Amino acid sequence: MSGLKFSVLDAFGALRTGGLARPAAEKFAGAWLACFLVMARGNVLAAFSLEHAVLASICGIVGAAVTIALLVQMDRTTDSVARQATISAIATFIGDIFAHPSHFPPQWAEPVITASVSAGIAIALWYAKRWARSL
């Protein structure tokens, strides 16, 4: 008798790697979290405001749109950690520029930091997904 095998990664059947919804959702979440954390500048309690959430959401939405625009042009059958980190960094950098002006000079510094944090999140997610598949 065969048992049911439940996998968190297969739970969302419509969000397969060949599609665009899952990568867009992942990049939205990564950009949102990175923007939310960097805007706080260490003061996490001040970050929990509607204004910060809205600005982070704008960053995430633009990041997801940039991700879709990039992935439509790419071969989506291959995947690598470098590719995921690069897409996350580019998408978040553009999303942060659209979301708000930099909180500290020079103008490009905060988007670069936010993009770096987002790339780190993408790397962690990539390895976490590989680890979860191996279970």
CNS distance restraints for C-alpha pairs under 8 A (distance, minus, plus):
assign (resid   6 and name CA) (resid  10 and name CA) 7.57 0.50 0.50
assign (resid   6 and name CA) (resid  11 and name CA) 7.48 0.50 0.50
assign (resid   7 and name CA) (resid  11 and name CA) 6.16 0.50 0.50
assign (resid   8 and name CA) (resid  12 and name CA) 7.71 0.50 0.50
assign (resid   9 and name CA) (resid 129 and name CA) 7.98 0.50 0.50
assign (resid   9 and name CA) (resid 133 and name CA) 7.87 0.50 0.50
assign (resid  12 and name CA) (resid  16 and name CA) 7.58 0.50 0.50
assign (resid  15 and name CA) (resid  19 and name CA) 6.47 0.50 0.50
assign (resid  15 and name CA) (resid  20 and name CA) 7.66 0.50 0.50
assign (resid  15 and name CA) (resid  21 and name CA) 5.76 0.50 0.50
assign (resid  15 and name CA) (resid  22 and name CA) 4.88 0.50 0.50
assign (resid  16 and name CA) (resid  21 and name CA) 7.90 0.50 0.50
assign (resid  16 and name CA) (resid  22 and name CA) 6.54 0.50 0.50
assign (resid  17 and name CA) (resid  22 and name CA) 6.67 0.50 0.50
assign (resid  17 and name CA) (resid  23 and name CA) 7.20 0.50 0.50
assign (resid  17 and name CA) (resid  76 and name CA) 7.70 0.50 0.50
assign (resid  18 and name CA) (resid  76 and name CA) 6.26 0.50 0.50
assign (resid  18 and name CA) (resid  77 and name CA) 7.01 0.50 0.50
assign (resid  19 and name CA) (resid  23 and name CA) 7.80 0.50 0.50
assign (resid  20 and name CA) (resid  24 and name CA) 6.05 0.50 0.50
assign (resid  20 and name CA) (resid  68 and name CA) 6.36 0.50 0.50
assign (resid  20 and name CA) (resid  71 and name CA) 7.47 0.50 0.50
assign (resid  21 and name CA) (resid  25 and name CA) 6.03 0.50 0.50
assign (resid  22 and name CA) (resid  26 and name CA) 6.08 0.50 0.50
assign (resid  23 and name CA) (resid  27 and name CA) 6.07 0.50 0.50
assign (resid  23 and name CA) (resid  64 and name CA) 7.96 0.50 0.50
assign (resid  23 and name CA) (resid  67 and name CA) 7.46 0.50 0.50
assign (resid  23 and name CA) (resid  68 and name CA) 7.90 0.50 0.50
assign (resid  24 and name CA) (resid  28 and name CA) 5.98 0.50 0.50
assign (resid  24 and name CA) (resid  64 and name CA) 4.62 0.50 0.50
assign (resid  24 and name CA) (resid  65 and name CA) 7.21 0.50 0.50
assign (resid  24 and name CA) (resid  67 and name CA) 6.08 0.50 0.50
assign (resid  24 and name CA) (resid  68 and name CA) 6.29 0.50 0.50
assign (resid  25 and name CA) (resid  29 and name CA) 6.17 0.50 0.50
assign (resid  25 and name CA) (resid  64 and name CA) 6.77 0.50 0.50
assign (resid  26 and name CA) (resid  30 and name CA) 6.15 0.50 0.50
assign (resid  27 and name CA) (resid  31 and name CA) 5.88 0.50 0.50
assign (resid  27 and name CA) (resid  60 and name CA) 7.14 0.50 0.50
assign (resid  27 and name CA) (resid  63 and name CA) 6.46 0.50 0.50
assign (resid  27 and name CA) (resid  64 and name CA) 5.57 0.50 0.50
assign (resid  27 and name CA) (resid  67 and name CA) 7.03 0.50 0.50
assign (resid  27 and name CA) (resid  88 and name CA) 6.12 0.50 0.50
assign (resid  27 and name CA) (resid  91 and name CA) 7.73 0.50 0.50
assign (resid  27 and name CA) (resid 122 and name CA) 7.83 0.50 0.50
assign (resid  28 and name CA) (resid  32 and name CA) 5.86 0.50 0.50
assign (resid  28 and name CA) (resid  59 and name CA) 7.91 0.50 0.50
assign (resid  28 and name CA) (resid  60 and name CA) 4.21 0.50 0.50
assign (resid  28 and name CA) (resid  61 and name CA) 5.96 0.50 0.50
assign (resid  28 and name CA) (resid  63 and name CA) 5.98 0.50 0.50
assign (resid  28 and name CA) (resid  64 and name CA) 4.99 0.50 0.50
assign (resid  29 and name CA) (resid  33 and name CA) 6.04 0.50 0.50
assign (resid  29 and name CA) (resid  60 and name CA) 6.55 0.50 0.50
assign (resid  30 and name CA) (resid  34 and name CA) 6.03 0.50 0.50
assign (resid  30 and name CA) (resid  60 and name CA) 7.49 0.50 0.50
assign (resid  30 and name CA) (resid  88 and name CA) 7.51 0.50 0.50
assign (resid  30 and name CA) (resid 118 and name CA) 5.42 0.50 0.50
assign (resid  30 and name CA) (resid 121 and name CA) 6.10 0.50 0.50
assign (resid  30 and name CA) (resid 122 and name CA) 6.79 0.50 0.50
assign (resid  31 and name CA) (resid  35 and name CA) 5.91 0.50 0.50
assign (resid  31 and name CA) (resid  56 and name CA) 7.50 0.50 0.50
assign (resid  31 and name CA) (resid  59 and name CA) 6.33 0.50 0.50
assign (resid  31 and name CA) (resid  60 and name CA) 4.84 0.50 0.50
assign (resid  31 and name CA) (resid  63 and name CA) 6.40 0.50 0.50
assign (resid  31 and name CA) (resid  88 and name CA) 7.37 0.50 0.50
assign (resid  31 and name CA) (resid  91 and name CA) 7.77 0.50 0.50
assign (resid  31 and name CA) (resid  92 and name CA) 5.22 0.50 0.50
assign (resid  31 and name CA) (resid  95 and name CA) 7.67 0.50 0.50
assign (resid  31 and name CA) (resid 114 and name CA) 7.82 0.50 0.50
assign (resid  31 and name CA) (resid 115 and name CA) 7.73 0.50 0.50
assign (resid  31 and name CA) (resid 118 and name CA) 5.66 0.50 0.50
assign (resid  32 and name CA) (resid  36 and name CA) 5.97 0.50 0.50
assign (resid  32 and name CA) (resid  56 and name CA) 4.83 0.50 0.50
assign (resid  32 and name CA) (resid  57 and name CA) 5.76 0.50 0.50
assign (resid  32 and name CA) (resid  59 and name CA) 6.21 0.50 0.50
assign (resid  32 and name CA) (resid  60 and name CA) 4.64 0.50 0.50
assign (resid  33 and name CA) (resid  37 and name CA) 6.09 0.50 0.50
assign (resid  33 and name CA) (resid  56 and name CA) 7.30 0.50 0.50
assign (resid  33 and name CA) (resid 118 and name CA) 7.69 0.50 0.50
assign (resid  34 and name CA) (resid  38 and name CA) 6.07 0.50 0.50
assign (resid  34 and name CA) (resid 114 and name CA) 5.56 0.50 0.50
assign (resid  34 and name CA) (resid 115 and name CA) 7.47 0.50 0.50
assign (resid  34 and name CA) (resid 117 and name CA) 5.55 0.50 0.50
assign (resid  34 and name CA) (resid 118 and name CA) 5.25 0.50 0.50
assign (resid  34 and name CA) (resid 121 and name CA) 7.89 0.50 0.50
assign (resid  35 and name CA) (resid  39 and name CA) 5.92 0.50 0.50
assign (resid  35 and name CA) (resid  55 and name CA) 7.98 0.50 0.50
assign (resid  35 and name CA) (resid  56 and name CA) 5.30 0.50 0.50
assign (resid  35 and name CA) (resid  59 and name CA) 6.89 0.50 0.50
assign (resid  35 and name CA) (resid  96 and name CA) 6.97 0.50 0.50
assign (resid  35 and name CA) (resid 114 and name CA) 5.72 0.50 0.50
assign (resid  36 and name CA) (resid  40 and name CA) 6.49 0.50 0.50
assign (resid  36 and name CA) (resid  47 and name CA) 6.95 0.50 0.50
assign (resid  36 and name CA) (resid  52 and name CA) 6.48 0.50 0.50
assign (resid  36 and name CA) (resid  53 and name CA) 6.90 0.50 0.50
assign (resid  36 and name CA) (resid  55 and name CA) 8.00 0.50 0.50
assign (resid  36 and name CA) (resid  56 and name CA) 5.39 0.50 0.50
assign (resid  37 and name CA) (resid  41 and name CA) 7.05 0.50 0.50
assign (resid  37 and name CA) (resid  42 and name CA) 7.68 0.50 0.50
assign (resid  37 and name CA) (resid  44 and name CA) 7.46 0.50 0.50
assign (resid  37 and name CA) (resid  47 and name CA) 7.56 0.50 0.50
assign (resid  38 and name CA) (resid  42 and name CA) 7.65 0.50 0.50
assign (resid  38 and name CA) (resid 110 and name CA) 7.57 0.50 0.50
assign (resid  38 and name CA) (resid 113 and name CA) 7.37 0.50 0.50
assign (resid  38 and name CA) (resid 114 and name CA) 6.01 0.50 0.50
assign (resid  39 and name CA) (resid  47 and name CA) 7.29 0.50 0.50
assign (resid  39 and name CA) (resid  52 and name CA) 7.42 0.50 0.50
assign (resid  39 and name CA) (resid 103 and name CA) 7.55 0.50 0.50
assign (resid  40 and name CA) (resid  44 and name CA) 5.72 0.50 0.50
assign (resid  40 and name CA) (resid  46 and name CA) 6.61 0.50 0.50
assign (resid  40 and name CA) (resid  47 and name CA) 4.97 0.50 0.50
assign (resid  43 and name CA) (resid  47 and name CA) 6.65 0.50 0.50
assign (resid  44 and name CA) (resid  48 and name CA) 7.05 0.50 0.50
assign (resid  47 and name CA) (resid  52 and name CA) 5.99 0.50 0.50
assign (resid  47 and name CA) (resid  53 and name CA) 7.99 0.50 0.50
assign (resid  48 and name CA) (resid  52 and name CA) 6.85 0.50 0.50
assign (resid  48 and name CA) (resid  53 and name CA) 7.34 0.50 0.50
assign (resid  49 and name CA) (resid  53 and name CA) 6.38 0.50 0.50
assign (resid  50 and name CA) (resid  54 and name CA) 6.08 0.50 0.50
assign (resid  51 and name CA) (resid  55 and name CA) 6.21 0.50 0.50
assign (resid  52 and name CA) (resid  56 and name CA) 6.02 0.50 0.50
assign (resid  53 and name CA) (resid  57 and name CA) 6.01 0.50 0.50
assign (resid  54 and name CA) (resid  58 and name CA) 6.25 0.50 0.50
assign (resid  55 and name CA) (resid  59 and name CA) 6.31 0.50 0.50
assign (resid  55 and name CA) (resid  99 and name CA) 5.61 0.50 0.50
assign (resid  55 and name CA) (resid 100 and name CA) 6.89 0.50 0.50
assign (resid  56 and name CA) (resid  60 and name CA) 6.11 0.50 0.50
assign (resid  56 and name CA) (resid  99 and name CA) 7.30 0.50 0.50
assign (resid  57 and name CA) (resid  61 and name CA) 6.01 0.50 0.50
assign (resid  58 and name CA) (resid  62 and name CA) 6.13 0.50 0.50
assign (resid  58 and name CA) (resid  95 and name CA) 7.06 0.50 0.50
assign (resid  58 and name CA) (resid  98 and name CA) 7.61 0.50 0.50
assign (resid  58 and name CA) (resid  99 and name CA) 5.38 0.50 0.50
assign (resid  59 and name CA) (resid  63 and name CA) 5.97 0.50 0.50
assign (resid  59 and name CA) (resid  92 and name CA) 6.74 0.50 0.50
assign (resid  59 and name CA) (resid  94 and name CA) 7.95 0.50 0.50
assign (resid  59 and name CA) (resid  95 and name CA) 4.17 0.50 0.50
assign (resid  59 and name CA) (resid  96 and name CA) 5.05 0.50 0.50
assign (resid  59 and name CA) (resid  97 and name CA) 7.92 0.50 0.50
assign (resid  59 and name CA) (resid  98 and name CA) 6.84 0.50 0.50
assign (resid  59 and name CA) (resid  99 and name CA) 5.16 0.50 0.50
assign (resid  60 and name CA) (resid  64 and name CA) 6.04 0.50 0.50
assign (resid  60 and name CA) (resid  92 and name CA) 7.23 0.50 0.50
assign (resid  60 and name CA) (resid  95 and name CA) 6.48 0.50 0.50
assign (resid  61 and name CA) (resid  65 and name CA) 6.23 0.50 0.50
assign (resid  61 and name CA) (resid  95 and name CA) 7.41 0.50 0.50
assign (resid  62 and name CA) (resid  66 and name CA) 6.13 0.50 0.50
assign (resid  62 and name CA) (resid  91 and name CA) 7.40 0.50 0.50
assign (resid  62 and name CA) (resid  92 and name CA) 7.87 0.50 0.50
assign (resid  62 and name CA) (resid  94 and name CA) 7.31 0.50 0.50
assign (resid  62 and name CA) (resid  95 and name CA) 4.76 0.50 0.50
assign (resid  62 and name CA) (resid  98 and name CA) 7.44 0.50 0.50
assign (resid  63 and name CA) (resid  67 and name CA) 6.08 0.50 0.50
assign (resid  63 and name CA) (resid  88 and name CA) 7.77 0.50 0.50
assign (resid  63 and name CA) (resid  91 and name CA) 4.38 0.50 0.50
assign (resid  63 and name CA) (resid  92 and name CA) 5.14 0.50 0.50
assign (resid  63 and name CA) (resid  93 and name CA) 7.94 0.50 0.50
assign (resid  63 and name CA) (resid  94 and name CA) 6.78 0.50 0.50
assign (resid  63 and name CA) (resid  95 and name CA) 4.87 0.50 0.50
assign (resid  64 and name CA) (resid  68 and name CA) 6.27 0.50 0.50
assign (resid  64 and name CA) (resid  91 and name CA) 7.10 0.50 0.50
assign (resid  65 and name CA) (resid  69 and name CA) 6.22 0.50 0.50
assign (resid  66 and name CA) (resid  70 and name CA) 6.13 0.50 0.50
assign (resid  66 and name CA) (resid  91 and name CA) 5.39 0.50 0.50
assign (resid  66 and name CA) (resid  94 and name CA) 7.82 0.50 0.50
assign (resid  67 and name CA) (resid  71 and name CA) 6.01 0.50 0.50
assign (resid  67 and name CA) (resid  87 and name CA) 6.64 0.50 0.50
assign (resid  67 and name CA) (resid  88 and name CA) 7.64 0.50 0.50
assign (resid  67 and name CA) (resid  91 and name CA) 5.97 0.50 0.50
assign (resid  68 and name CA) (resid  72 and name CA) 5.99 0.50 0.50
assign (resid  69 and name CA) (resid  73 and name CA) 7.01 0.50 0.50
assign (resid  70 and name CA) (resid  74 and name CA) 6.63 0.50 0.50
assign (resid  70 and name CA) (resid  87 and name CA) 7.78 0.50 0.50
assign (resid  71 and name CA) (resid  75 and name CA) 7.49 0.50 0.50
assign (resid  71 and name CA) (resid  76 and name CA) 6.94 0.50 0.50
assign (resid  79 and name CA) (resid  83 and name CA) 6.81 0.50 0.50
assign (resid  79 and name CA) (resid  84 and name CA) 7.50 0.50 0.50
assign (resid  80 and name CA) (resid  84 and name CA) 6.35 0.50 0.50
assign (resid  81 and name CA) (resid  85 and name CA) 6.10 0.50 0.50
assign (resid  81 and name CA) (resid 122 and name CA) 7.87 0.50 0.50
assign (resid  81 and name CA) (resid 123 and name CA) 6.00 0.50 0.50
assign (resid  81 and name CA) (resid 126 and name CA) 6.31 0.50 0.50
assign (resid  81 and name CA) (resid 127 and name CA) 7.96 0.50 0.50
assign (resid  82 and name CA) (resid  86 and name CA) 6.03 0.50 0.50
assign (resid  82 and name CA) (resid 123 and name CA) 7.98 0.50 0.50
assign (resid  83 and name CA) (resid  87 and name CA) 6.11 0.50 0.50
assign (resid  84 and name CA) (resid  88 and name CA) 6.07 0.50 0.50
assign (resid  84 and name CA) (resid 119 and name CA) 7.59 0.50 0.50
assign (resid  84 and name CA) (resid 122 and name CA) 6.16 0.50 0.50
assign (resid  84 and name CA) (resid 123 and name CA) 7.10 0.50 0.50
assign (resid  84 and name CA) (resid 126 and name CA) 7.61 0.50 0.50
assign (resid  85 and name CA) (resid  89 and name CA) 6.05 0.50 0.50
assign (resid  85 and name CA) (resid 118 and name CA) 7.71 0.50 0.50
assign (resid  85 and name CA) (resid 119 and name CA) 4.41 0.50 0.50
assign (resid  85 and name CA) (resid 120 and name CA) 7.03 0.50 0.50
assign (resid  85 and name CA) (resid 122 and name CA) 5.49 0.50 0.50
assign (resid  85 and name CA) (resid 123 and name CA) 5.97 0.50 0.50
assign (resid  86 and name CA) (resid  90 and name CA) 6.14 0.50 0.50
assign (resid  86 and name CA) (resid 119 and name CA) 6.78 0.50 0.50
assign (resid  87 and name CA) (resid  91 and name CA) 5.95 0.50 0.50
assign (resid  88 and name CA) (resid  92 and name CA) 5.88 0.50 0.50
assign (resid  88 and name CA) (resid 115 and name CA) 7.05 0.50 0.50
assign (resid  88 and name CA) (resid 118 and name CA) 5.96 0.50 0.50
assign (resid  88 and name CA) (resid 119 and name CA) 5.35 0.50 0.50
assign (resid  88 and name CA) (resid 122 and name CA) 6.54 0.50 0.50
assign (resid  89 and name CA) (resid  93 and name CA) 5.92 0.50 0.50
assign (resid  89 and name CA) (resid 115 and name CA) 4.32 0.50 0.50
assign (resid  89 and name CA) (resid 116 and name CA) 6.12 0.50 0.50
assign (resid  89 and name CA) (resid 118 and name CA) 6.01 0.50 0.50
assign (resid  89 and name CA) (resid 119 and name CA) 5.14 0.50 0.50
assign (resid  90 and name CA) (resid  94 and name CA) 6.30 0.50 0.50
assign (resid  90 and name CA) (resid 115 and name CA) 6.86 0.50 0.50
assign (resid  91 and name CA) (resid  95 and name CA) 6.04 0.50 0.50
assign (resid  91 and name CA) (resid 115 and name CA) 7.82 0.50 0.50
assign (resid  92 and name CA) (resid  96 and name CA) 5.89 0.50 0.50
assign (resid  92 and name CA) (resid 111 and name CA) 7.54 0.50 0.50
assign (resid  92 and name CA) (resid 114 and name CA) 6.90 0.50 0.50
assign (resid  92 and name CA) (resid 115 and name CA) 5.15 0.50 0.50
assign (resid  92 and name CA) (resid 118 and name CA) 6.71 0.50 0.50
assign (resid  93 and name CA) (resid  97 and name CA) 6.35 0.50 0.50
assign (resid  93 and name CA) (resid 111 and name CA) 5.02 0.50 0.50
assign (resid  93 and name CA) (resid 112 and name CA) 6.27 0.50 0.50
assign (resid  93 and name CA) (resid 114 and name CA) 6.83 0.50 0.50
assign (resid  93 and name CA) (resid 115 and name CA) 5.04 0.50 0.50
assign (resid  94 and name CA) (resid  98 and name CA) 6.37 0.50 0.50
assign (resid  94 and name CA) (resid 111 and name CA) 7.72 0.50 0.50
assign (resid  95 and name CA) (resid  99 and name CA) 6.04 0.50 0.50
assign (resid  96 and name CA) (resid 100 and name CA) 6.50 0.50 0.50
assign (resid  96 and name CA) (resid 111 and name CA) 5.52 0.50 0.50
assign (resid  96 and name CA) (resid 114 and name CA) 7.38 0.50 0.50
assign (resid  97 and name CA) (resid 101 and name CA) 6.63 0.50 0.50
assign (resid  97 and name CA) (resid 102 and name CA) 7.75 0.50 0.50
assign (resid  97 and name CA) (resid 111 and name CA) 6.37 0.50 0.50
assign (resid 101 and name CA) (resid 107 and name CA) 7.37 0.50 0.50
assign (resid 102 and name CA) (resid 106 and name CA) 7.77 0.50 0.50
assign (resid 102 and name CA) (resid 107 and name CA) 5.42 0.50 0.50
assign (resid 102 and name CA) (resid 108 and name CA) 7.20 0.50 0.50
assign (resid 102 and name CA) (resid 109 and name CA) 7.43 0.50 0.50
assign (resid 102 and name CA) (resid 110 and name CA) 5.72 0.50 0.50
assign (resid 102 and name CA) (resid 111 and name CA) 7.35 0.50 0.50
assign (resid 103 and name CA) (resid 110 and name CA) 7.01 0.50 0.50
assign (resid 104 and name CA) (resid 109 and name CA) 7.40 0.50 0.50
assign (resid 104 and name CA) (resid 110 and name CA) 6.98 0.50 0.50
assign (resid 105 and name CA) (resid 109 and name CA) 6.67 0.50 0.50
assign (resid 108 and name CA) (resid 112 and name CA) 6.24 0.50 0.50
assign (resid 109 and name CA) (resid 113 and name CA) 6.29 0.50 0.50
assign (resid 110 and name CA) (resid 114 and name CA) 6.02 0.50 0.50
assign (resid 111 and name CA) (resid 115 and name CA) 5.92 0.50 0.50
assign (resid 112 and name CA) (resid 116 and name CA) 6.14 0.50 0.50
assign (resid 113 and name CA) (resid 117 and name CA) 6.28 0.50 0.50
assign (resid 114 and name CA) (resid 118 and name CA) 6.17 0.50 0.50
assign (resid 115 and name CA) (resid 119 and name CA) 6.12 0.50 0.50
assign (resid 116 and name CA) (resid 120 and name CA) 6.26 0.50 0.50
assign (resid 117 and name CA) (resid 121 and name CA) 6.29 0.50 0.50
assign (resid 118 and name CA) (resid 122 and name CA) 6.20 0.50 0.50
assign (resid 119 and name CA) (resid 123 and name CA) 6.21 0.50 0.50
assign (resid 120 and name CA) (resid 124 and name CA) 6.24 0.50 0.50
assign (resid 121 and name CA) (resid 125 and name CA) 6.09 0.50 0.50
assign (resid 122 and name CA) (resid 126 and name CA) 6.01 0.50 0.50
assign (resid 123 and name CA) (resid 127 and name CA) 6.33 0.50 0.50
assign (resid 124 and name CA) (resid 128 and name CA) 6.04 0.50 0.50
assign (resid 125 and name CA) (resid 129 and name CA) 6.06 0.50 0.50
assign (resid 126 and name CA) (resid 130 and name CA) 6.40 0.50 0.50
assign (resid 127 and name CA) (resid 131 and name CA) 6.08 0.50 0.50
assign (resid 128 and name CA) (resid 132 and name CA) 6.07 0.50 0.50
assign (resid 129 and name CA) (resid 133 and name CA) 6.19 0.50 0.50
assign (resid 130 and name CA) (resid 134 and name CA) 6.40 0.50 0.50
assign (resid 131 and name CA) (resid 135 and name CA) 6.80 0.50 0.50
